[in-house]
């Protein structure tokens, strides 16, 4: 066998190993689509029309939901900030103060340790 044949064999084995989930997903979606098409074709025309209207309504709702612009915050005079930012701003001074306290306590311990080793 030529090197080209070995490369083709290796690429085939790798594609089978790594693309199997994708192929399984696409095959499953195709099977579901076929079953749904078969069921839809066996329905009476009135039921088909009802399903068409239902699906069209769902697509319109989805389109409206995706096309909505974000609403600006209420201008009722409420000056409070959102919880995330106000909570962070309140915690920052406390965290800095605790870090300063911890720093002085550790600095004292380091000095005591250094005195013992001298």
N, C-alpha and C positions, 0 to 999 in steps of 0.2 A: 504494500500500500504506500501511496505517496504521502508526503507531509500534509498536503491539502486535504486528503481524506481524513487524516487524524484530527486536523483542526475542525473540519465540518462535524466529525463525530463528537468532539469535545464541546463545541458550541451547541449542538443539538441536545446533548445531555444537560448542559447548564441551563438552556432555555426551558427544558422540561422541568427541571428542578425548581427554578426560580419563577417561572411564569405560570406554573400550575394554579396558584390561587387566582390569578387574573383570568385565566382561561375558564376556571370553574365558576367564577363570578359572572363572566359574560355568558357562559352556557346556561347558568341558572336564570339570568335575566331573560335570555332568549326563550327558554322553556316557559317561564311565567307569561311572557308576552304572547306566546303561541296559545297557551291555555286560555288566557283572557280573550284573545281574538276569537277562539273557537266558541267560548261561552257567549260572547257578544253576538256572534253570527247566528246562534241558535235562538236568540231572544226575539220576541215579537217586535214589530216596528215601534209600537207605543213605548215599550220598555227601553228600546234603544234610544229613542228620543229623550226619554226621562233621564237616562244616564248621561247622554250628551249634554243636556242642560245642567245637570249636577256638576259634571266635570268642568264645563265652561264657567260656571259660577265660582268653583274653587280656584280656577286659574285667574279670574278677574279679582277675587279677594287677595290672592297672592301678589298680583301685579300692583294693586293699590297699597298693600302693606309694604312692598319694596320701594315704591315711588314716593312714599311720605317723607317729607323733610322733618328733621328734628325740631321739636317745639322749643322756643326760647323759654327761659325760666319765667315764672309768674312775676309780674311787676306790681305786686300788692304791697310793696314796701317792706317785705320780709328780707332783712339784710343778713340773715344767717347763711353761713357757707355750708356746702355739703358736708356730711358727716366725716368723710375720709379726710378732707383737707383740714377741717377744724380740729379733728382729733389729733392729727399729726402735729399741728402747730401747738396745741396745748401740751403734748407730751414732750416735745423737743426740749424746752427749758428744764423739765424735770430730769430727762435722761442726761442732759449735759451736767446738771448739778450732781446727779448720782455718779457720773463718770469722774467729776472733779473730786468728790468725796472718796471714791475708790482709789483714785490716783494718789491722794495724799496718804491714804491708809497704806497703800502698797509702798509708797516712797518711804514711809516710816519703817515698814518691815524690812525694806532693802537696806536702809541705814543700819538697823539693828543687826541684820545678818552680816553686813560688811564689818561692823565693829567686832563681832565674834570671830570672824576669820582673820582679823589683823593681829 
